[in-house]
Amino acid sequence: MLRVLLGFGLALLTAIPLGVLVGRCKVARELLSPLVEMGRPISPMAWMPLVIVLFGFSSLGSLFYGTEAWRHPPINRLQIAIIAVIWWGAFFPIFLNTVH
């Protein structure tokens, strides 16, 4: 549950400001629209193998606490790869709704 909230929260923090920028500024729209349209149709689950290769099975606990991550079980359960996939799945609907 915490992974979903964190991934969705990060998507909110990134998609809303970018959506407002693209919705208001023509230059930003021309620069970012091709990137968004290339990435949008790709399913979040299709990114899973690539994200696992990039981030591995590391957790936020190992990122912040290193080898002492086992002492912080809630943070140690937050795998970066899963959070990135949740972010990908939530970013585009929020972004496009903010732009329009």
N, C-alpha and C positions, 0 to 999 in steps of 0.2 A: 504494500500500500504506500509506503514511504517513497519507493522508487517511482511510482506513478505520479505522486504529488510533486516530487522533485523534478521529474522530466517535464510535466505539464507546466510547472511554475517557471522553469527555464524557458520553455517555449513562449509563455506569456511575456516574460521579460525581454525576449529578443524579437518576437513577431509584432507586438503592438507598436514599439517605436519605429521599426522598419516599415510597417504598414502605413503608419501616419506619414512618414517621410516619403514613401513612394506615392501615396495618395495625394500629397500636396505639391511635390516637386517633380517637374517634368524631366529634369536631368537624371534624378535618382530613378525614376520609372524606366527611362531608356537604358540605364546601366544595369539595373537589377532584374528587370522583367525577363530577359533571356535566361538568366541563371535560374530564376524561380521556375520558369516554364520547362527547363531541362530537368530539374530535380523533382518537380511535383509528381509526375506520373509513376515514379519508381516507388514500389511498395516498401514500407519500413522493414518488413521481414526479409526483403531481398538484400538489404544493407547489413543484415546480421552477420554473415560470414566475414565481410570486410571489416566491420567494426570490431569483431572479436580478434581478427588479425592485428588491427591497429592498437587496440586497448588491452587485449588479452582478457583474462578473467580477474583483473585487478579491481580493487574496490576503492571507494573514497577513503576508507580507513587507512589503507596502505599508502595512499597518496599523501594524507595528512600526518599519519603517525608512523609510517615506515614499518619496521618489524614489530612494533608494539601495538599494531592494529587489533590484534586478538583481544586486547583489554577493553575495546569499545565495540561490543557486538552489534548495536543498531547501525552504526556507521560502517562497520566492516561488511555488512550484508548489502550495501549499496554498490552494485557492480556498475562501473562506468559504461560498459558496452550496452547494458540494458537501458540505462538512463538516456544514452545517446539515441537509441532506437525509439524510445518513447518521445523524446524531443522531436525527432524527425517526423513522427506520425502526427504530432499535435501542432507543429510549427505552421504547416501550409494552410490548413483550414483557418487558423487564427489570423495569419498574415493576409490571406485573400479577403476574408471578411472585414478586416480593418481597412484594407485598401479601398474596397467598394463601399 
